[in-house]
Amino acid sequence: EDYLLFIIIGGVLLLIGMGVYWWISRRKREAPVKVEPVIPPHEIALGKLASLKKAKLWQQGEIKEYHSQLTYAVREYLENRYQLPALEATTYEIIRDFRKVEGLGDWVPRMQELLQTADMVKFAKAEPSIELHTKAMDVAEKFIHETKRIEVEDASEEETDSKGQSLG
């Protein structure tokens, strides 16, 4: 009987502690998760290319930096859009994997030229003509525009009949 009061107080404290623990763990699970909007790969790449144009690096003699940033934007796009490990791969590996992607066959020679020219500038200290700088940017932009994933709207603006013909 002497210890009965201490046992009851200990039991009550234990129950209170378990209740607080349960309440805290439940609050953590129910915390709202912030979902960051996902920026499409083509928007990221085109934004980087636009910044690169504004910087006018090759016009200021920063040819190596210009081609490094240009190919980084293209490689990052390839990685995010087609899940090719382009950021860690060599030009040869990128082109090899690029050939396996359905629908990109026409782009292989142009992308190979773009990446190889950048390699020559970055590693062999080559100085391509002015036309090649602008051509590289044009090829990169055109590639991204033509291969970007187009999101399909949930509801179409026009109704169609069972044969796929427009009703309105």
Secondary structure, DSSP 8 states (H G I E B T S, - for coil): -TTHHHHHHHHHHHHHHHHHHHHHHHHHHHS---------HHHHHHHHHHHHHHHTTGGGT-HHHHHHHHHHHHHHHHHHHH---TTTS-HHHHHHHHHHSTT-GGGHHHHHHHHHHHHHHHHS-----HHHHHHHHHHHHHHHHHH------SS-SS-B-TTS-B--
